[in-house]
Amino acid sequence: MEKNIALNVALKVGKILEKNPDVQVIYTRKTDVFVELMERAKIANRANANLFLSIHCNAAPKGEAQGTETFVMGLTKNASNLEVAKKENAVITLESDYKVKYAGYDPKSPESIIGITLLQEEYLDQSITIATKIQNEYTNKLDRKNRGVKQGPFLVLNQTSMPSVLTELGFLSYRPEGEYLNSESGQNELAKGIADAILSYKKEYYGGTIVVDRTEREKEKEKPVPNESLAKIDTPKTKEVKKIEPEIVAKPSTDEAVFKIQISASGKKLDLVPQNFKGLSPISLVVDNALYKYFYAETSSYEEAKTKLAEAKEKGYESSFIVAFKNGKKISIQEALKKK
């Protein structure tokens, strides 16, 4: 059963993460109890968490579908994505007053699903990053079929005020995959993969609190998830996402690594003027896969970058983080510091 497998995997993920002294794990549940969707988000928000992870198992009527997929919050017209969202959102019917609490939301109605407000846009870029890392683990290290990183209107992600993802471990309805998901070894492998992805994400961006919902392999060079998986993401006001070559609006590139502060990522293009970014200046822009990424400042000093990060957070960009570039291309912070 999904509830048992998801809980087992979540507990295993948490146990691995708890071995790291600078990681705090908060569970929405540790036993077989039902937690309302809104309460799950509230738990994460009260903890001022840096990441929200919701773990699930998939199913399909014909029993032939298989593979893993990880979702970030967003509107979509993709029929299969909507079906997954409808199934996951339907859990609200277990709540006695859901019609009042969710203001007439009908989990079977496409109109209700599409009507969910997109509150997660500010964290979309970071959510895609962690989702991609999770899919990398499933695909490149566990040899699971990759169904990609996608967007969907999930109620459990909608109310969280931090980067948030929902991952589907596989299809219980596909017998070989169901047996794998139900096995101790399968759950251990999946949990290790998810934990490794989270730790990689944390190392690349920042430290802090992690919330696990429903709940040192050998270091290998990460292989990127194929671009076609990200092409399945529908961004706001975009009917069809097409590959867009990165466009950088910034200072001329040099051989020296530089640091910038990513303050937001959005499907909307804004003029690069201080009034659009709470007075911050200078602002630069990168367009990548139909997503507009906005950066504050530019410096070759990592210490100065940390000061600029603090300034951005004081202005209200709580989810901002440091990003390194070399010759106009994004590189890891670790690589940039090695070049100093």
C-alpha positions in Angstrom: 0.0 0.0 0.0 1.2 3.5 -0.9 0.9 4.8 2.7 3.2 2.1 4.1 5.8 2.3 1.4 5.9 6.1 1.4 6.2 6.2 5.2 8.9 3.6 5.2 11.0 5.5 2.6 10.4 8.8 4.3 11.7 7.4 7.6 14.7 5.9 5.9 15.5 9.3 4.1 15.2 11.0 7.5 17.5 8.5 9.2 20.2 9.1 6.7 19.9 12.9 6.8 19.9 12.9 10.6 23.5 11.5 10.5 24.5 15.0 9.4 24.7 17.3 12.5 23.9 20.5 10.5 20.6 19.0 9.1 17.4 19.1 11.0 14.6 16.8 9.8 11.0 17.4 10.7 8.4 14.7 9.8 4.8 15.4 9.1 4.1 11.9 10.4 6.2 9.0 11.8 3.4 6.5 12.2 0.3 5.4 10.3 -1.8 8.5 10.9 -3.5 10.8 8.4 -2.3 14.4 8.3 -4.4 17.0 6.5 -2.8 18.6 3.5 -2.9 22.1 4.9 -1.4 21.0 8.1 1.5 19.4 6.3 2.4 22.8 4.8 1.8 24.5 8.1 4.3 22.2 9.8 7.0 23.2 7.2 6.1 26.9 7.4 6.2 27.0 11.2 9.6 25.4 11.1 10.9 28.0 8.6 12.2 25.1 6.6 14.5 25.4 3.6 13.0 22.4 1.7 9.7 20.5 1.7 9.6 16.9 0.3 6.5 14.9 -0.3 6.9 11.2 -1.0 4.4 9.1 -3.0 3.8 6.0 -5.1 2.0 6.2 -8.4 -0.6 3.9 -10.1 -2.3 3.6 -13.5 -5.4 1.7 -14.6 -3.8 -0.4 -17.3 -0.9 -1.5 -15.1 1.7 -1.0 -17.8 3.0 2.5 -16.9 6.3 2.5 -15.0 9.1 4.8 -13.9 9.8 7.7 -11.5 8.9 11.4 -11.8 9.3 14.4 -9.6 6.9 17.4 -9.6 7.3 21.0 -8.7 4.3 23.3 -8.2 2.8 24.9 -11.3 -0.1 25.2 -13.7 -0.3 22.7 -16.5 -2.5 21.6 -19.3 -0.7 18.3 -19.7 -3.4 15.6 -19.2 -1.2 13.1 -17.5 0.2 15.7 -15.1 -3.3 16.8 -14.2 -4.3 13.2 -13.5 -1.5 12.7 -11.1 -2.4 16.0 -9.4 -6.1 15.0 -9.2 -5.2 11.7 -7.6 -2.9 13.2 -5.0 -5.2 16.1 -4.2 -8.2 13.7 -3.8 -6.9 12.8 -0.3 -8.7 15.9 1.0 -11.9 13.9 0.9 -10.7 12.1 4.0 -11.1 15.4 5.8 -14.5 15.9 7.3 -14.9 19.6 6.5 -12.9 19.7 3.3 -15.6 21.5 1.3 -15.5 24.4 3.6 -11.8 24.4 4.3 -10.9 24.2 0.6 -13.6 26.7 -0.5 -15.6 24.3 -2.7 -12.5 22.7 -4.3 -13.5 19.6 -6.3 -10.5 17.2 -6.7 -12.2 15.7 -9.8 -12.7 19.0 -11.5 -10.1 20.3 -14.0 -11.4 23.8 -13.4 -10.7 23.5 -9.7 -7.2 22.2 -10.3 -6.3 24.9 -12.8 -7.7 27.5 -10.4 -5.1 26.8 -7.7 -3.1 30.0 -7.1 0.6 29.7 -8.1 2.3 30.7 -4.8 5.5 28.7 -5.5 6.7 30.8 -8.4 9.4 32.5 -6.3 10.9 29.2 -5.5 10.5 27.5 -8.9 14.2 27.5 -9.9 15.3 25.9 -6.6 12.5 23.4 -6.7 13.5 22.4 -10.2 17.1 22.0 -9.1 16.3 19.6 -6.2 13.8 17.7 -8.4 16.4 17.3 -11.1 18.9 16.0 -8.6 16.4 13.4 -7.3 15.6 12.3 -10.8 19.4 12.0 -11.5 19.7 9.6 -8.6 16.8 7.5 -9.7 17.9 7.3 -13.3 21.7 7.4 -13.3 22.5 5.4 -10.1 19.4 3.2 -9.5 18.6 2.6 -13.2 14.9 3.4 -12.8 13.0 4.6 -15.8 13.0 8.4 -16.0 9.6 10.1 -16.5 11.2 13.5 -15.9 10.8 16.6 -13.9 7.3 18.1 -14.3 4.9 20.8 -13.0 1.5 20.1 -11.5 -1.0 21.9 -9.3 -0.6 20.0 -6.1 -2.4 21.3 -3.0 0.2 20.0 -0.6 2.9 22.1 -2.4 0.8 25.2 -2.9 0.8 26.5 0.7 4.5 26.0 1.4 6.7 29.0 1.6 10.0 27.3 0.5 11.3 25.2 -2.4 9.0 22.2 -2.5 8.8 19.0 -4.5 6.6 15.9 -4.8 8.3 12.7 -5.9 6.6 9.6 -7.2 8.8 6.5 -6.5 7.2 4.4 -9.1 4.0 2.6 -10.1 2.5 0.1 -7.7 0.2 -1.0 -10.5 3.1 -2.3 -12.6 3.9 -5.7 -10.9 7.7 -5.7 -11.2 8.0 -2.1 -10.0 5.4 -2.7 -7.3 7.5 -5.6 -6.0 10.6 -3.4 -6.0 8.8 -0.6 -4.1 7.5 -3.1 -1.6 10.9 -4.6 -0.9 13.3 -3.6 1.8 16.2 -3.3 -0.6 14.2 -1.2 -3.1 13.1 1.2 -0.3 16.7 1.4 1.0 18.0 2.3 -2.5 15.3 4.9 -3.1 15.8 6.5 0.3 19.6 6.6 -0.2 19.1 8.2 -3.6 16.7 10.9 -2.3 19.0 11.6 0.7 22.0 11.9 -1.6 20.1 14.4 -3.8 19.1 16.5 -0.8 22.7 16.6 0.6 24.0 17.5 -2.8 21.4 20.3 -3.1 22.3 21.5 0.4 26.0 21.5 -0.3 25.5 23.5 -3.5 23.2 26.2 -2.1 22.9 26.5 1.7 22.4 24.7 5.0 19.3 24.5 7.2 16.1 22.7 8.1 14.5 20.1 5.9 10.9 18.8 6.2 10.1 15.3 5.0 6.4 14.7 4.2 4.7 11.3 4.5 6.5 10.6 6.2 28.0 8.3 1.6 27.4 6.4 -1.4 30.7 6.7 -3.5 31.0 10.1 -5.0 30.2 9.9 -8.7 30.2 12.6 -11.2 26.6 13.6 -11.6 25.2 13.1 -15.1 22.5 15.7 -16.1 18.9 14.7 -16.6 18.2 14.9 -20.4 16.9 18.2 -21.5 13.7 16.5 -22.7 12.7 15.9 -19.1 12.7 19.6 -18.3 11.0 20.3 -21.6 7.9 18.7 -20.0 7.6 21.6 -17.6 4.8 24.1 -18.4 5.6 27.5 -17.1 2.9 30.2 -16.3 1.5 31.9 -19.4 3.4 29.5 -21.6 1.3 27.0 -23.6 4.3 25.0 -24.9 7.7 25.1 -23.4 10.5 25.1 -26.0 14.3 25.0 -25.4 15.5 28.6 -25.1 19.3 29.1 -25.4 20.5 30.9 -22.2 20.6 34.6 -22.6 22.7 36.6 -20.1 22.2 40.3 -19.5 25.2 41.2 -17.4 28.8 42.5 -17.4 31.2 41.1 -20.0 32.6 37.8 -18.9 36.2 37.2 -17.8 38.3 34.2 -16.9 37.7 34.9 -13.2 34.8 33.3 -11.4 32.2 35.7 -10.1 29.4 35.4 -7.6 25.9 36.7 -7.9 22.8 36.5 -5.7 19.8 34.8 -7.3 16.8 36.5 -5.8 14.0 35.1 -7.8 13.0 33.0 -10.8 9.7 33.6 -12.7 7.8 33.0 -15.9 7.5 36.8 -16.2 10.0 39.1 -17.7 10.6 42.3 -15.7 12.5 45.5 -16.5 15.8 45.4 -14.7 15.1 48.6 -12.7 15.4 48.9 -8.8 11.7 49.6 -8.3 10.9 46.1 -9.6 13.3 44.5 -7.1 12.6 46.3 -3.8 15.3 48.9 -4.5 18.2 46.4 -5.2 20.7 47.3 -7.9 22.4 46.3 -10.1 20.1 43.5 -11.4 21.1 41.0 -14.1 19.0 38.4 -15.9 19.5 34.9 -17.3 16.8 33.2 -19.4 17.0 29.5 -19.3 14.3 27.0 -20.5 11.6 29.6 -20.5 12.4 30.7 -17.0 13.6 34.2 -16.1 16.2 34.2 -13.3 17.0 37.5 -11.6 20.4 38.2 -9.9 21.5 40.9 -7.6 25.1 42.2 -7.6 28.3 40.7 -9.0 31.6 40.2 -7.2 34.7 38.1 -7.4 34.8 38.0 -3.6 32.9 35.2 -1.9 32.9 37.1 1.4 31.4 40.1 -0.3 28.8 37.8 -1.9 27.7 36.7 1.5 27.3 40.3 2.5 25.2 40.9 -0.6 23.1 37.8 0.2 22.3 39.2 3.6 21.2 42.5 2.0 18.9 40.6 -0.4 17.3 38.7 2.5 16.9 41.9 4.5 14.9 43.3 1.5 12.5 40.3 1.7 14.1 37.8 -0.7 14.4 35.1 2.0 14.9 32.3 -0.6 17.8 34.0 -2.3 21.2 32.2 -2.6 24.7 32.6 -4.0 25.4 31.4 -7.5 28.8 31.3 -9.2 29.6 32.0 -12.9 32.7 31.6 -15.1 32.7 33.0 -18.6 28.9 33.4 -18.5 28.3 29.8 -17.4 27.0 28.7 -14.1 29.5 26.6 -12.0 29.3 25.2 -8.5 30.4 27.3 -5.5 33.0 24.7 -4.7 34.5 24.9 -8.2 34.6 28.7 -8.1 36.3 28.8 -4.7 39.0 26.3 -6.0 39.8 28.7 -8.7 40.6 31.5 -6.3 
